[in-house]
């Protein structure tokens, strides 16, 4: 083992396996898009916002109160989340309510949570 990572000692390429995977590889643009999505998920504050919105639709004031942060900080993070299509909003009079864009966002969060809680 090198640096606690198992290293394959064989010299043989398993062509049937390699060809199977090569034939199904996604385009580089797709990998880039997925990578960018996970970068957005890679921020502590944004993850907390996603969790809060998983529980309830909230306005900026509510999110700021839940996270004990300024409204301007929350607004900035919501812009990032909205640009990544992870949150959406609706207006009710002067109040703007935020929620998760679709069920996939909650599924991604819950899959990550399940993974880190798995022992």
Secondary structure, DSSP 4 states (H G I P E B T S, - for coil): -BTTB---------HHHHHHHHHHPPPHHHHHHHHHHHHHHT-HHHHHHHHHHHH--EEHHHHHHHHT--HHHHHHHHHHHHHTTSEEEEEETTEEEEEESSHHHHHHHHHHHHHHH--
